[in-house]
Amino acid sequence: MLRMLLGEQPRQNNGLLEEAIESMVKTTRLLQKEMDKNQDPTHDFRKLEIWTRGLIVSLDELEQSWNAAKHFSQSVKSGYIDDMSIQEQGEYQRYVYFYKNGFIRVFSILDKLGTVLNDLFDLHTSKVKAHFSYFTVLRQFKYLKAHGELAEELEAIKDRYKTPLNALRKRRNAEIHYMNSEMQDDLWQRHQGLSDKIELEDIDKHLDDLQQGIDMVCRSLAASYKYTNKLWAENGVRA
C-alpha cells in the first residue's frame, strides 16, 4: 500500500521476508485443513489462524514502514536540523514518523509471536509474569526445558542481533516511556553547548539497525513456524 502511495512498484517478497511469510502461510493452511476435518469445537485452531494471519499483516506493515523511512531519508541532505529548508524539514519528519513506526513494530511483532508460542506450547508464561514479553517466553522455554531445538534456535537468533536490537529497544523505550526519541537526542546535544547547532542523527545507521531488527523478526518467525509445521507433520497433520 505505502509503495503505491510513494509511486513505487509493488514489493516482490524474497529472502528472509519470503521465508517467514511462506512458513506462516503454510501453518494457516494446516489449520484450515484441521478445521475442515474436525470442525474445531474449541475454536483453538481458529484462534491460532487469526493470530498467524495477524502476524503476516504486521510483518508486511513493518517492512513497508522501513521502506517508507528509507524513501523519505533520501531527501534529507543537511547535516544539521537548523540548516534544513522547510521542504527538507517535512521530508525529515516523514522519515522520523515511519522510522519510529518501524522500531515500535519490531517489538510489537515479537511480543505477538511470544503470545502464539506461549499458547501453542502450553508454556504458562503468565504465571511468571502477567504481561509477558517475547523475551520472557524465551526464558520460560529454558526454565521448562521445553522444545529445546526451537528454544536454542530462537536464543541464537536473539544473540546474533543483540547489538542492533538493544539500540532499537533504547529508542523504543524513550519514545514510549519518556519522550520522543529524537527530542532526547536534541536535549543531549543542547547540554553539550547551548549555542551549538543540533547535528542530525546518523540516519543510515538507524535504518541499518531497523533493517537488522526486521531480519531478526523474520528469522524468529520462520524458525517458530517451521518448527511448528514440522512437529505437526510428524503427527500426521499435512496440508
C-alpha positions as CSV (number, residue, x, y, z in Angstrom):
1,M,0.0,0.0,0.0
2,L,2.7,2.5,1.0
3,R,4.8,1.7,-2.1
4,M,1.8,2.6,-4.2
5,L,1.4,6.0,-2.4
6,L,5.1,6.6,-2.9
7,G,4.9,5.9,-6.6
8,E,6.9,2.7,-6.3
9,Q,6.4,-0.8,-7.7
10,P,4.8,-3.5,-5.5
11,R,7.3,-5.4,-3.4
12,Q,8.4,-8.8,-4.6
13,N,8.9,-11.0,-1.5
14,N,12.3,-12.7,-1.3
15,G,15.0,-13.7,1.2
16,L,14.2,-13.8,4.9
17,L,10.8,-12.0,4.4
18,E,9.6,-14.5,1.9
19,E,10.8,-17.4,4.1
20,A,8.9,-16.0,7.2
21,I,5.7,-15.3,5.3
22,E,5.7,-18.7,3.5
23,S,6.2,-20.6,6.7
24,M,3.2,-18.8,8.3
25,V,1.0,-19.2,5.2
26,K,1.8,-23.0,5.4
27,T,0.6,-23.0,9.0
28,T,-2.7,-21.3,8.1
29,R,-3.3,-24.0,5.5
30,L,-2.6,-26.7,8.0
31,L,-5.0,-25.0,10.5
32,Q,-7.7,-24.6,7.9
33,K,-7.4,-28.3,6.9
34,E,-7.8,-29.3,10.6
35,M,-10.8,-27.1,11.0
36,D,-12.5,-28.5,7.9
37,K,-11.8,-32.0,9.2
38,N,-12.7,-31.6,12.9
39,Q,-15.0,-28.5,12.9
40,D,-12.7,-27.0,15.7
41,P,-15.3,-27.2,18.5
42,T,-13.0,-25.4,21.0
43,H,-12.0,-22.7,18.4
44,D,-8.3,-23.2,19.3
45,F,-7.4,-23.7,15.6
46,R,-9.4,-20.6,14.6
47,K,-7.7,-18.5,17.2
48,L,-4.2,-19.6,16.0
49,E,-5.2,-19.0,12.4
50,I,-6.3,-15.4,13.3
51,W,-3.1,-14.7,15.3
52,T,-1.0,-16.1,12.5
53,R,-2.7,-14.0,9.8
54,G,-2.3,-11.0,12.0
55,L,1.4,-11.6,12.2
56,I,1.7,-11.8,8.4
57,V,-0.1,-8.4,8.1
58,S,2.1,-6.9,10.9
59,L,5.3,-8.1,9.2
60,D,4.1,-6.6,5.9
61,E,3.4,-3.3,7.7
62,L,6.8,-3.4,9.4
63,E,8.7,-3.8,6.2
64,Q,6.7,-1.1,4.5
65,S,7.4,1.3,7.4
66,W,11.2,0.7,6.9
67,N,10.9,1.2,3.1
68,A,8.9,4.5,3.6
69,A,11.5,5.7,6.2
70,K,14.3,4.9,3.7
71,H,12.4,6.7,0.9
72,F,12.0,9.9,2.8
73,S,15.5,9.8,4.2
74,Q,16.9,10.1,0.7
75,S,15.7,13.7,0.6
76,V,17.5,14.7,3.8
77,K,20.8,16.2,2.8
78,S,21.7,18.6,5.6
79,G,23.9,17.7,8.5
80,Y,22.1,20.0,10.9
81,I,18.5,20.5,11.7
82,D,18.9,24.3,11.8
83,D,20.2,24.2,8.2
84,M,17.2,22.5,6.7
85,S,14.7,24.2,4.4
86,I,11.0,24.0,5.2
87,Q,10.7,21.3,2.5
88,E,13.6,19.2,3.8
89,Q,12.2,19.5,7.4
90,G,9.0,18.0,6.1
91,E,10.8,15.1,4.5
92,Y,12.8,14.6,7.7
93,Q,9.6,14.5,9.8
94,R,8.1,11.9,7.4
95,Y,11.3,9.8,7.8
96,V,11.1,10.1,11.6
97,Y,7.4,9.1,11.6
98,F,8.0,5.9,9.6
99,Y,11.2,5.1,11.4
100,K,9.6,5.3,14.8
101,N,6.6,3.3,13.5
102,G,9.1,0.7,12.4
103,F,11.1,0.2,15.6
104,I,7.9,0.1,17.7
105,R,6.5,-2.6,15.4
106,V,9.6,-4.7,15.8
107,F,8.9,-5.3,19.5
108,S,5.1,-5.5,18.9
109,I,5.6,-8.4,16.5
110,L,8.0,-10.2,18.8
111,D,5.5,-9.9,21.7
112,K,2.7,-11.2,19.4
113,L,4.9,-14.1,18.5
114,G,5.6,-14.7,22.2
115,T,1.8,-14.9,22.8
116,V,1.5,-17.5,20.0
117,L,4.4,-19.6,21.3
118,N,3.1,-19.5,24.8
119,D,-0.3,-20.7,23.7
120,L,0.9,-23.2,21.2
121,F,3.3,-25.0,23.5
122,D,1.5,-24.5,26.8
123,L,4.3,-22.6,28.5
124,H,2.0,-20.9,31.0
125,T,4.3,-17.8,31.0
126,S,1.5,-15.6,32.5
127,K,2.1,-17.5,35.8
128,V,5.6,-16.0,35.8
129,K,4.7,-12.5,34.6
130,A,1.1,-11.4,33.9
131,H,2.0,-9.1,31.0
132,F,4.9,-11.0,29.5
133,S,7.1,-10.2,26.5
134,Y,8.7,-12.4,23.8
135,F,11.9,-12.5,25.8
136,T,10.0,-13.7,28.9
137,V,8.7,-16.6,26.7
138,L,12.3,-17.4,25.7
139,R,13.3,-17.7,29.3
140,Q,10.2,-19.8,30.0
141,F,11.3,-22.3,27.3
142,K,14.6,-22.6,29.1
143,Y,13.1,-22.9,32.5
144,L,10.7,-25.7,31.5
145,K,13.3,-27.4,29.3
146,A,10.6,-27.5,26.7
147,H,11.1,-27.8,22.9
148,G,14.9,-27.5,23.2
149,E,15.5,-27.5,19.4
150,L,13.3,-24.4,18.9
151,A,14.4,-22.7,22.1
152,E,18.1,-23.0,21.2
153,E,17.5,-21.6,17.7
154,L,15.4,-18.6,18.9
155,E,18.0,-17.9,21.6
156,A,20.8,-18.0,18.9
157,I,18.9,-15.6,16.7
158,K,18.3,-13.2,19.6
159,D,22.1,-13.3,20.5
160,R,23.0,-12.7,16.8
161,Y,21.1,-9.5,16.7
162,K,21.8,-8.3,20.3
163,T,23.5,-5.0,19.4
164,P,21.0,-3.6,16.9
165,L,18.1,-4.9,19.0
166,N,19.5,-3.1,22.1
167,A,19.7,0.1,20.1
168,L,16.2,-0.2,18.9
169,R,14.9,-1.1,22.4
170,K,16.6,2.0,23.8
171,R,14.8,4.2,21.3
172,R,11.5,2.4,21.7
173,N,11.7,2.9,25.5
174,A,12.5,6.6,25.1
175,E,9.6,7.0,22.6
176,I,7.0,5.2,24.7
177,H,8.1,5.8,28.3
178,Y,10.0,9.1,28.4
179,M,9.9,11.4,25.5
180,N,10.2,11.4,21.7
181,S,13.4,9.7,20.9
182,E,14.6,12.4,18.6
183,M,13.9,15.0,21.2
184,Q,16.1,13.1,23.7
185,D,18.9,13.3,21.1
186,D,18.3,17.1,20.8
187,L,18.3,17.5,24.5
188,W,21.6,15.7,24.9
189,Q,23.2,18.0,22.3
190,R,21.8,21.1,23.9
191,H,23.5,20.1,27.1
192,Q,26.9,19.9,25.3
193,G,26.6,23.6,24.2
194,L,23.6,25.8,24.4
195,S,24.6,27.8,21.3
196,D,25.6,24.9,19.1
197,K,23.5,23.8,16.2
198,I,21.7,20.4,16.5
199,E,23.5,17.8,14.5
200,L,21.3,15.3,12.7
201,E,21.5,11.7,13.9
202,D,23.1,9.0,11.8
203,I,20.1,8.2,9.6
204,D,21.9,5.4,7.7
205,K,22.9,3.7,11.0
206,H,19.4,4.0,12.3
207,L,17.9,2.5,9.1
208,D,20.5,-0.3,9.2
209,D,19.6,-1.1,12.8
210,L,15.9,-1.2,11.8
211,Q,16.7,-3.5,8.8
212,Q,18.6,-5.8,11.1
213,G,15.6,-5.7,13.5
214,I,13.4,-6.8,10.6
215,D,15.8,-9.6,9.8
216,M,15.7,-10.8,13.4
217,V,11.9,-10.8,13.4
218,C,11.8,-12.7,10.1
219,R,14.3,-15.3,11.3
220,S,12.3,-15.8,14.6
221,L,9.0,-16.1,12.8
222,A,10.4,-18.6,10.3
223,A,12.1,-20.7,12.9
224,S,8.9,-20.8,15.1
225,Y,6.5,-21.7,12.3
226,K,8.8,-24.1,10.5
227,Y,9.3,-26.0,13.8
228,T,5.5,-26.0,14.3
229,N,4.9,-27.3,10.8
230,K,7.5,-30.0,11.2
231,L,6.0,-31.0,14.6
232,W,2.5,-31.3,13.1
233,A,3.7,-33.2,10.1
234,E,5.3,-35.8,12.4
235,N,1.9,-36.1,14.0
236,G,0.2,-36.6,10.6
237,V,-1.0,-33.1,10.0
238,R,-0.1,-32.1,6.5
239,A,-1.5,-29.6,4.0
